[in-house]
């Protein structure tokens, strides 16, 4: 079964950091580009970042310079290092596999930024 | 920019639903549709404007090209009441989603 499982969310204060992880199984991880997508409470989907199989990276303007996406193909893992967190980063963070669309999604991990 | 309409659609089971997604520039056929139910992750329904993803029932169909796209649900089942999003897929990274259309029971 093709599956993505996120972890690493939690409650932190503004200015602090978190590192999210996403482990893939049931497919050849290195063959796929991967994405982070977030959803603030009661809001729509917001693309956050993407990384190709060859390590090309892109970020939304809202997180550029604060978030870093990375992957470890040997561990079938995707990461999102989030620094200098703000209240507006509060959201459920999903990882998603990229084929001709985002065809497989994890269940999400919740990040809450509050003092 | 992707603009979905309507923001909310109120229909009854058995009725036909049409959700529109308009792009600010041509996407060719490269548009995807997702369904999200409360408390769940989004699920891919349609890719390349009209291709159903694996396991998606035939009552879901997509059409359009260029800047205008439509998701159609031919006869609504109770489990179809959810939020629907479009996303451009003509370039990488995929980026922007539409703002979502809530399909609610009338």
Boltz contact constraints between the chains, C-beta under 6 A:
constraints:
  - contact:
      token1: [A, 44]
      token2: [B, 99]
      max_distance: 6.0
  - contact:
      token1: [A, 44]
      token2: [B, 100]
      max_distance: 6.0
  - contact:
      token1: [A, 45]
      token2: [B, 85]
      max_distance: 6.0
  - contact:
      token1: [A, 45]
      token2: [B, 97]
      max_distance: 6.0
  - contact:
      token1: [A, 47]
      token2: [B, 95]
      max_distance: 6.0
  - contact:
      token1: [A, 50]
      token2: [B, 93]
      max_distance: 6.0
  - contact:
      token1: [A, 58]
      token2: [B, 93]
      max_distance: 6.0
  - contact:
      token1: [A, 94]
      token2: [B, 41]
      max_distance: 6.0
  - contact:
      token1: [A, 100]
      token2: [B, 47]
      max_distance: 6.0
  - contact:
      token1: [A, 101]
      token2: [B, 32]
      max_distance: 6.0
  - contact:
      token1: [A, 101]
      token2: [B, 44]
      max_distance: 6.0
  - contact:
      token1: [A, 101]
      token2: [B, 47]
      max_distance: 6.0
  - contact:
      token1: [A, 101]
      token2: [B, 89]
      max_distance: 6.0
  - contact:
      token1: [A, 103]
      token2: [B, 44]
      max_distance: 6.0
  - contact:
      token1: [A, 105]
      token2: [B, 41]
      max_distance: 6.0
  - contact:
      token1: [A, 105]
      token2: [B, 42]
      max_distance: 6.0
  - contact:
      token1: [A, 107]
      token2: [B, 41]
      max_distance: 6.0
  - contact:
      token1: [A, 108]
      token2: [B, 41]
      max_distance: 6.0
